[in-house]
Amino acid sequence: MALISSFHSSLSLCPKSQPTQSHAVQLCSKASPLMHRAKLNPIVSQALTKTELPLRRIGNHHPNLWGDDFIQSLPKHPFEDPSYAERCGRLISEIKDMFSATAAAESRENNVFQLLALVDNIERLGIDRHFQKEIKEALDFVYRYWGECHGDLNTTALGFRILRLHRYPVSPGMLGPFKTANGQFFCSTAQSDEEKIKGILNLYRASYIAFPGEKILDDAKEFSTTYLNQALQMTGISSSLLQEISVNLKYDWYTFLPRLEARKYIEIYGENNSWARMADNEKLLSLAKMDFNMLQSLHQQELKVFSRWWRESGLPKVGFARHRHVEFFFMACAICEDEKYSSFRSSLAKSCVLATYLDDTYDTYGTVDELKLLTEAIKKWDPMSIEQLPEYMKIVYMVLYNGINDMDQEAEKIQGRDTLPNSKDAWETYIDAMMQEAEWNATKHIPTLAEHIENGTISSGKRATTLQAILTADGILPESILQKVDYPSRFDNLLGFSLRVRGDIKSFKGEVDRGETNSSIVCYRRDNPGSTEEDALHYLQNLLDERHKELNWEFLKIDGVPTCSKDYAYDIARGYLHFYNERDGFSFAYQDIRDHVNQILIDPITM
């Protein structure tokens, strides 16, 4: 089973309906007569003759939710007007002056907190790319006096998180003075309830960037999670703070994508009149709103090109697969909004589409004999070698072949060398891993957990899709550096592990119902006779938590890899994990996913 987990069942024969006001088609009711008929009459391949009908598993996937006609009809975005760029430029200059004014404050402890709060607000509002020099200077100042300025929990937790994420060597030991012997953390008694809650919220946010062995952050996560859930029941707390708590509890660090966080933060604090009326905050909020809408305008134009590519590729004819191209483009925009990274967004979304169609081919529809032919053809990398393939495989092969060649032409412009050998190696290891899983499924073989995770780390698709994208980012990646973010680096392995295990945890119930063998839960129980699903889930969640700490270390350590390349590789994994936040959002784009697509790509922010 690959990263983009398939939902194996009978094919839905639900007719397409018109988009609702949320731009998504209505899904058929489970009780519909057509659905019952689909269960009684399994579909067969149209690529074979009626006398050669193999048994196939078909995903009961809902149709594409975002029709190309709707995408192409999106009206001209009002924020394409050049006057908005001029207004943004003026606000950027004024906000840069805020850094100087804050650093010049008389109280060192106070200006450290004010600088941290300014950086935090700017980053969460999604406008930090305009202030990289100012942020670096501000954090250099904070770090210079970091050992002297930790008078309260809020400043200490906020500063620790921001400095660590910017790769300053800081220790969570500075949180020790705010921890009691029984594992609780405390704020100053002089603070209001809201100030205390904000301090615990920053403690909660800091707890997710722990390194191995930092037990104080384990204690911080346990305490702050309980405290914040209780705070949601308190009276007299502002609605904006309650919303912020709720959002942070729902989406942890690994699933709260930067662009989505910016949208949420703008909306939450745009409604907080006392916050928004403060002169400096008003400037930040105005810039954030205009900047968000201007980028959304650009992303809509890119989406039209991308949707047209998908429509003209022939992939809509591959009816058994999931059509999730718009959801993948949303993910690309949610982790990389910068206007100069259009090729990155396109390459990432295309790679995810290609991985999905391969996944559904290997994991459900293709027979073992057909898959062996496809694997051989992909390794030959020659369109003349596909004559023996079924028609549906020819479509998938040619879109893969043309797509990878096109993306590598873009990558060559950045890297200054031919990157096709790197890409081919990544995709070949991906299909080898999926071929292994197809053979396991065909023979009902249950591998050991170690075997499943070793293979599943590759079949997650993380490497192929990530490599293809980061080669089009800013950083020049010679082979010696590329090996530190690509296979077989520890960083790459931990990213793939995280996706595999998180995906298995969120999708295992459907897999058990379908009798699949390739699940971490099933493999754990095979290794441990007599164990329960709860035992397996508990073990895997603890293992995942520990691996996340290792991943944080590999991500944040300084090792010569261009920061942007490492950041985007990490954020791509966060993008995948976002779809697994509550359940398998790849197989079924539930309401939250549809809302997020609307928020990032379709609906502008009200000014």
Residue, then its C-alpha position, 0 to 999 in steps of 0.5 A: m500500500a502506498l502513501i496515498s492509501s487506496f480504498h479498495s471496494s466495489l466501484s461506485l456507479c454514482p452519477k456526477s452531479q452539479p457543484t454545490q456552493s462549496h464547489a464540490v460535487q454531491l456524493c451518492s448516499k450509501a443507500s442509493p440503488l446504484m450503490h447497491r447495484a455496484k456491490l452486486n455487479p463487480i466492474v471488469s476491465q474495459a482494456l481486455t476482451k470479454t473472454e479474458l476478464p481477470l478479477r480486479r479490486i476497484g476503489n470506491h472513490h468519489p469523482n473529481l470534486w473540482g471540474d475543469d470547467f469550474i476551474q477555468s471559469l474562475p473570474k479575474h481576481p481583483f487583487e491582480d490590480p497593481s495598486y495592491a502591490e504598491r500598498c503592500g510595498r508601503l506597508i512592508s517599509e513601515i513594518k521594517d521600521m517596527f523592528s528597529a523601534t522594538a529593538a531600541a526599547e529601554s528594557r532588554e527583557n521587554n524588547v526581547f519579548q516584543l521582538l519574539a512576538l513580532v517575529d511570531n506574528i509575522e510568521r504566523l500571518g504568512i508574510d515572513r518572506h518579506f522580512q528575512k533580513e530583519i528577522k535574522e537580525a532580531l533573532d541574533f539580538v534575542y539569542r545574544y541575551w537569551g541566557e538573561c531573559h527568561g522571566d516568564l513561561n510565555t517568553t521562554a517557551l515562545g523564544f525556545r520554539i522560534l530560536r530552535l526552528h531557526r536553528y539556533p542551539v537552544s536547550p529546553g532546560m530553560l523551561g525547568p524553573f517553571k516546572t513543579a515536582n509533580g510535572q505541572f508548569f506554572c505562570s506568574t500569579a500576577q498574570s491574567d487568565e488569558e495571559k496564563i493560557k497564552g503562556i501554556l499555548n506557547l509551551y504546547r507549541a514548543s513541545y512538538i519540536a523536541f529532540p530525542g531525550e528531552k523529557i521535559l518537553d514530553d512533560a510539557k506536551e502532556f501537561s499543556t494538552t490537558y490544560l488547554n482542553q480544560a481552558l476551552q471550557m472556561t468562561g470569560i476567555s476571548s473568542s479569538l483565543l478559544q479559536e486559536i486553542s481549538v485550531n492548535l489542538k486539532y492541527d499539531w505542528y506536523t499537520f498545520l500547513p504554513r499557508l493554512e495557518a496564515r489563513k486561520y490566524i488572519e481570520i481569528y485575529g481579524e475578528n479580535n477588535s482589541w488586537a486589530r485596533m493596535a496600530d502595529n497589528e493593524k499594519l500587519l493584518s492589512l499586509a497579510k490580507m492583501d498579500f494572501n489575496m495577491l498570492q491566491s490570484l497567482h495560484q489560481q492562474e497556476l491552477k488553471v494551467f495545472s487543471r488543463w494539463w490534467r484534463e489533456s493528459g488522458l488521466p481522466k479516462v483512467g476511471f478506477a483511480r482517484h482524481r485528486h489533482v486539485e487537492f494536491f495543488f492545494m497542498a503545494c500552495a499550502i506549503c510553498e506560497d512564494e511567487k518565485y516557486s511556480s515550478f516547485r508547486s507544479s512539479l510537486a502537484k504533478s508528482c503526487v498525481l503520478a504517484t497516485y495513479l501508479d499507486d491505484t494501478y499497483d495497489t488495486y486494479g492491475t494484475v500481477d502479470e500486468l504489473k510486471l510488464l509495467t515495471e519492466a517498461i518503466k525501467k526501460w524508459d522507452p515508449m516503444s516498449i509499451e505495446q504489450l501493456p493494456e490500454y489503461m497502462k499505456i495512458v499511465y505510462m505515457v503521462l509518467y514518461n512525459g511528466i518526468n521528462d518535462m519536470d527534469q527539464e525545469a530542474e536542469k534550469i536550476q541545477g545546471r545539470d541533467t537530473l533525469p538519472n536521479s528522478k528515474d532512480a527514485w521512481e524505479t525504487y518506488i515501483d519496485a516497492m509497490m510491486q513487492e506489495a502487490e505480490w504480497n497481496a496476491t499471495k495473502h502474505i503477511p510480512t513482518l513489521a520490520e519488512h513492511i516498514e522497510n518496504g513501506t517507507i519507500s512505497s510511501g512515495k515520499r522520495a519520488t515526489t519530494l525529490q522531483a520538487i526540491l530539484t526545482a527550488d532555489g538550492i543547488l544540490p550537487e550529488s554530495i549534498l543531495q545524498k543528505v536529503d535523498y535516499p539513503s539518508r537518515f532524514d529521508n528514511l525518517l520522513g518516509f517512516s513517518l508517512r507510512v506509519r501515520g497513514d497505516i494508523k489512520s487507514f487501518k480499519g478500512e484495510v482490515d475490512r478489505g482483508e489487506t495484509n500490508s498494514s503496520i497494525v496487521c504486521y505487528r499482530r502477526d509478530n506478536p500473537g495474542s496482541t490486540e489492535e489497541d496494543a498495535l496502535h499504542y506501540l506504533q504511536n509511541l514509536l512514531d512519537e520517538r521517530h518524530k523527535e529524531l526527524n526534528w533533529e535531522f531536520l534542524k541540525i546544520d549539515g551543509v544542505p541548503t535550508c530551503s531544500k531541507d525546509y521544503a522536503y520537511d514541509i512536503a511530508r507535513g503536507y501528506l500528514h495533513f491529509y492523514n490528520e483525522r482519517d485517510g483524506f487521500s481516498f476520501a476528501y472529507q469536508d475539512i479538505r474541501d474547505h481548505v481547498n476553498q480557503i487556499l485556492i478559491d475564496p479570497i479574504t474579506m478586506 
